[in-house]
Amino acid sequence: MNIVTEANISGKPITDKPRARPVRMLRWFIIVGLLLALLVGGLVGFNAFRSHMIAQFFATNKPPPTTVTVAEARSELIPNLLTAVGELAAVHQVNVTSDVSGRVTDILFTSGSDVKAGSPLVQLFDAPEQADLANFKAQATVAQLSLDRAKQLAARQFGPQATVDQAQAAYDQANAGIAKTQAIISQKLVRAPFDGELGVRHIEVGQYLTAGTQIVTLTDLSKLYANFTVTEKDSGQLKVGQPIRVGVDAYPGRTFEGKITAIEPQIATETRNIRVQATLDNPGHILKPGMFATTTVVLPDKPPVLTVPETAVDYTLYGDSVFLITEKKENDGKTNLSAVRTFVRTGNRVGGRAEILSGLKPGDRVVAVGQLKLQSGAAVAISSDAPPPVPANPPRY
């Protein structure tokens, strides 16, 4: 039996498998790779182009200049002042007390009143002393009569000299008793030791006072002491007679004139400070002892110094600085202004101006208003506004 194998439509045996097509697959891989490469290249190129354009924009787009107010550093003569803190004290102040003990029978003053030296203030019970005084006066009268009689008899040779001596001793003893009793009586009438203003009384009528008990305070407010301390370094600049200005918190903006009257001859070893005392008048008695005082010693004038407005100086822990105005010419011939931070060494500050010891020279322009908006090297434009004015009545202390 013969088996006949039929051919398929293509003319090949049915049992034959189709052949692989490696060329077509490779072509697809190449196409996909080229597409990915183009996509990645496009993204990289776009990012590079964007970065370049951003850098070019910021390079060519400069912010407008900051408008500031400038002031010129100038050489001028400023007061040479030495400021210190202290307190006020009364030239005459005392706690009025009684020398002896006794019961208060009369109060002869009003709290807060002004009194003159010798004015009676308090009367203590003195009836026994008054009786003793009358007794001694009677004894003195009798002794005086006996003395006169003894002298007359002795002059006529009718009496011995011993009788005269005894009568004289009795008379002197009676007078001594009178003086002692009058002293005790005067102690029981308390008087003001000097002119001044009384404080608040601390006693009542009928109260028994022991010797030394405080009755009232008495203060002379016509003149006051201003006691303050200065450092050892500044002590060489002080002399008796130098004028001072005193300011107190109770009267801001007002100063009181005085002069140095005493300088402690030694320096305190604990603080290395020296104590100074000045005396000043107290018109209207408005100043009170114990007030906190800011004292300013007026020293001899120094040579002219370089100053700028106090608002131009930036005080920091890293040092004091100012923004110095500098000029720079561009290629197109235009002049651009910039503010450069410049460190300086400052001195005293008086009347709204700061003393510049180093870092600037006369004629330099500095930023007086607008520093908070600046960085070193920033472009600036000068405002037409004037620098901040100095106060009409600057503090003198």
C-alpha positions in Angstrom: 0.0 0.0 0.0 1.4 3.3 -1.1 1.0 6.4 1.2 0.8 9.7 -0.7 2.0 12.9 0.9 -0.1 15.9 -0.1 1.5 19.3 -0.5 0.0 22.5 1.0 -1.0 25.5 -1.0 2.6 26.9 -1.0 3.9 23.7 -2.5 5.8 22.7 0.6 5.3 19.8 2.7 2.9 20.3 5.6 5.5 19.0 8.0 8.0 22.0 7.2 8.3 24.9 10.0 8.6 28.7 9.0 12.1 30.1 9.2 13.1 32.9 11.8 13.3 36.6 10.7 16.3 38.2 12.6 16.7 41.1 10.3 13.2 42.5 11.0 13.7 42.4 14.8 17.0 44.1 14.7 15.5 46.9 12.6 12.8 47.5 15.3 15.4 47.7 18.0 17.4 50.2 16.1 14.3 52.4 15.5 13.3 52.3 19.2 16.9 53.1 20.3 17.0 56.1 17.9 13.7 57.4 19.3 14.9 57.1 22.9 18.2 58.8 22.0 16.3 61.7 20.4 14.0 62.0 23.4 16.8 62.1 25.9 18.9 64.4 23.8 15.9 66.8 23.4 15.4 66.8 27.2 19.1 67.5 28.0 19.3 70.2 25.3 16.1 71.9 26.6 17.4 71.9 30.2 20.8 73.3 29.0 19.0 76.0 27.0 16.8 76.9 29.8 19.7 77.2 32.3 21.6 79.3 29.8 18.7 81.7 29.3 18.0 82.0 33.0 21.7 82.9 33.7 21.7 85.3 30.8 18.5 86.9 32.2 19.9 87.4 35.7 23.2 88.6 34.2 21.6 91.3 32.2 18.6 92.1 34.4 20.1 94.2 37.3 17.8 95.4 40.1 17.2 99.2 40.2 19.4 101.2 42.6 18.2 101.6 46.2 17.4 105.2 47.1 19.2 106.3 50.2 20.0 109.5 52.1 23.7 110.4 52.4 25.6 112.6 54.7 29.2 113.9 54.5 31.8 113.2 57.1 33.2 116.5 58.4 35.7 117.7 60.9 34.3 119.7 63.8 34.8 120.7 67.4 32.6 118.7 69.8 32.3 119.1 73.6 34.7 116.9 75.6 32.5 115.3 78.2 32.9 112.6 80.8 29.6 110.9 81.8 29.1 109.0 85.1 26.3 107.9 87.3 25.8 108.7 90.9 23.3 110.0 93.4 22.3 113.2 95.2 22.9 113.9 98.9 22.1 116.8 101.1 24.8 119.1 102.3 23.1 119.4 105.7 20.7 116.6 106.8 20.1 115.3 110.3 17.6 113.2 112.3 16.5 115.6 115.1 16.7 113.8 118.5 16.5 114.7 122.1 19.7 114.8 124.3 17.7 113.7 127.4 14.7 111.6 128.3 11.4 113.0 129.1 7.7 113.2 128.3 6.5 115.2 125.4 4.3 118.1 126.5 4.1 120.1 123.3 4.9 119.8 119.6 5.8 123.1 118.2 6.2 122.3 114.5 4.2 121.1 111.5 5.4 118.2 109.3 6.9 119.5 106.0 7.3 123.1 107.1 10.4 125.3 106.7 12.2 126.3 109.9 15.0 128.6 110.8 18.0 127.7 112.9 17.1 127.8 116.6 13.3 127.4 116.1 11.7 125.4 118.9 10.4 122.0 117.8 9.5 119.9 120.9 9.0 120.7 124.5 9.7 118.0 127.1 8.3 118.0 130.7 10.7 120.3 132.7 8.7 121.4 135.8 11.2 119.8 138.3 14.1 121.6 136.5 12.2 124.9 136.6 11.7 124.5 140.4 15.4 123.8 140.8 16.2 126.9 138.8 14.0 129.0 141.1 15.7 127.5 144.1 19.2 128.2 142.8 18.2 131.8 141.9 16.9 132.3 145.5 20.2 130.9 146.9 22.1 133.2 144.6 20.2 136.2 145.8 21.0 135.4 149.5 24.6 134.6 148.6 24.9 137.9 146.8 23.6 139.9 149.9 25.9 137.9 152.2 28.9 138.6 149.9 28.2 142.3 149.7 27.9 142.5 153.6 31.1 140.6 154.1 33.0 142.8 151.7 31.8 146.0 153.5 32.7 144.7 156.9 36.1 143.5 155.7 36.7 146.9 154.1 36.2 148.6 157.6 38.3 146.0 159.3 35.3 144.6 161.2 35.3 141.2 159.6 37.9 138.6 158.5 38.7 137.9 154.9 37.7 134.2 155.4 34.1 135.3 155.7 34.4 137.1 152.3 35.8 134.0 150.7 33.1 131.8 152.1 30.4 134.1 150.9 32.0 134.3 147.4 32.1 130.5 147.3 28.4 130.2 148.2 27.5 132.8 145.6 29.5 131.0 142.9 28.0 127.7 143.8 24.5 129.1 143.5 25.3 130.5 140.1 26.8 127.1 139.0 23.5 125.5 140.0 21.6 128.0 137.9 23.8 127.4 134.9 23.4 123.6 135.2 19.7 123.8 135.6 19.3 126.1 132.7 21.3 123.7 130.5 19.0 120.8 131.5 16.0 123.0 130.7 17.4 124.0 127.3 18.0 120.3 126.5 14.3 119.6 127.2 13.4 122.2 124.5 14.5 120.7 121.2 15.4 123.3 118.6 16.3 123.2 114.9 20.1 123.1 114.5 20.1 124.8 111.1 17.7 126.2 108.4 15.9 123.6 106.5 12.7 121.7 105.7 11.2 119.3 108.2 10.0 115.8 107.3 7.2 113.7 108.8 7.2 113.7 112.7 7.6 110.4 114.5 6.3 111.4 118.0 3.0 112.3 119.7 2.1 114.5 122.7 2.4 112.5 125.9 4.9 110.1 124.5 7.9 109.3 126.7 11.1 109.9 124.7 14.4 108.3 125.6 17.6 110.1 124.6 18.4 109.5 120.9 14.9 108.8 119.8 14.2 110.2 116.3 11.7 113.1 116.3 11.8 114.4 112.7 14.2 114.8 109.8 15.6 118.2 108.9 17.1 118.8 105.5 18.7 121.9 104.0 17.7 121.8 100.3 19.4 125.0 99.2 22.5 123.1 98.1 23.1 119.4 97.3 26.0 117.1 96.7 26.3 115.0 93.6 28.4 112.0 94.5 29.6 109.8 91.6 32.5 107.5 90.7 34.8 107.5 87.7 37.3 104.9 86.5 41.0 105.0 87.3 41.7 105.7 83.7 39.6 108.9 83.7 40.7 110.2 87.1 43.7 112.1 85.7 41.3 114.4 83.8 39.4 115.6 86.9 40.2 118.7 88.9 38.5 120.6 91.7 36.5 123.4 90.2 35.6 121.8 86.9 31.9 122.4 85.9 29.5 119.5 85.8 25.9 119.0 84.5 23.5 116.9 86.4 20.3 115.3 85.0 17.7 113.3 86.9 14.9 111.0 85.8 12.2 113.2 87.5 13.0 116.1 85.2 13.9 114.7 81.7 15.7 117.1 79.4 16.6 119.5 82.2 20.1 120.0 83.5 21.5 121.5 86.7 24.9 123.2 86.9 27.5 122.6 89.6 31.2 122.3 90.2 33.5 119.6 91.5 34.3 120.4 95.2 36.1 117.3 96.4 38.0 114.3 94.9 38.8 111.2 97.0 42.5 111.1 97.4 42.7 107.3 97.0 41.3 104.8 94.5 39.1 101.9 95.7 41.1 98.6 95.4 38.0 96.6 94.9 36.6 98.5 91.9 39.5 100.7 90.8 37.1 103.6 90.8 37.6 107.0 92.4 34.8 108.9 94.3 34.1 112.5 93.2 31.8 115.0 94.9 30.3 118.1 93.3 28.1 120.8 94.8 25.2 122.3 92.9 22.4 124.8 93.7 18.9 123.6 94.0 16.5 126.3 92.8 13.0 125.8 94.0 14.1 122.9 96.1 12.9 120.5 93.4 15.8 118.1 93.7 15.8 115.6 96.6 18.5 113.7 98.4 18.7 110.1 97.2 17.8 110.8 93.6 19.6 108.8 90.9 21.7 111.3 88.9 23.5 111.2 85.6 26.5 113.5 85.9 28.6 115.0 83.0 31.9 116.6 83.7 32.8 119.3 81.2 36.5 118.7 80.3 38.8 121.0 78.3 38.1 121.1 74.5 39.9 118.6 72.3 41.1 119.3 68.8 38.5 119.0 66.0 37.5 115.4 65.2 35.8 113.7 62.3 32.0 113.1 62.8 29.1 111.6 61.0 25.4 111.4 61.9 24.8 108.9 64.6 22.2 107.1 62.4 24.9 106.3 59.8 26.8 104.0 62.2 25.8 100.4 62.5 26.8 99.1 65.9 27.2 95.3 66.1 29.2 92.7 68.1 31.6 92.3 65.2 32.5 96.0 65.1 31.1 99.3 64.1 30.6 100.0 60.4 29.2 102.5 57.9 28.1 102.2 54.2 30.6 104.3 52.2 29.4 105.7 48.9 31.8 104.9 46.1 31.8 105.9 42.4 32.6 103.6 39.4 32.6 104.6 35.7 31.2 102.1 33.2 32.4 101.6 29.6 29.6 103.8 28.4 30.9 106.8 30.4 28.1 106.7 33.0 29.0 106.9 36.7 27.4 104.3 39.0 27.2 104.7 42.8 27.4 101.8 45.2 27.5 101.4 49.0 30.3 99.5 50.4 30.3 98.4 54.1 33.4 99.9 55.8 34.4 99.2 59.3 35.3 102.2 61.5 36.4 102.9 65.1 34.0 105.2 66.9 34.4 107.5 69.9 32.0 109.6 71.8 28.5 110.4 70.7 27.4 114.0 71.3 24.4 115.9 70.0 23.3 113.2 67.5 26.7 112.9 65.9 29.3 110.1 66.3 33.0 110.6 66.5 35.0 108.6 64.0 38.5 107.8 65.1 39.6 105.8 62.1 38.2 104.3 58.8 37.0 107.5 57.1 38.4 110.8 56.0 36.9 114.3 55.7 34.5 114.6 52.7 33.6 110.9 52.5 29.9 110.3 51.9 28.1 107.7 54.0 24.5 106.4 54.0 22.6 108.1 56.8 19.2 106.6 56.1 18.3 103.3 54.4 21.0 101.0 55.6 18.6 98.2 56.3 17.9 97.7 52.6 21.5 97.5 51.6 24.2 94.8 51.1 27.8 95.7 50.6 28.4 96.6 47.0 24.7 97.3 46.2 23.9 100.0 43.7 22.4 103.1 45.3 20.8 106.4 44.2 21.0 109.5 46.3 17.7 110.8 47.6 17.0 114.5 47.5 15.9 114.4 51.2 18.2 116.0 53.7 19.9 114.0 56.3 18.1 113.6 59.6 18.3 116.8 61.6 20.1 117.1 64.9 17.6 117.6 67.8 17.0 121.2 68.6 17.8 120.6 72.3 20.0 117.5 72.3 20.6 115.8 75.7 23.6 117.3 77.5 24.3 114.3 79.6 
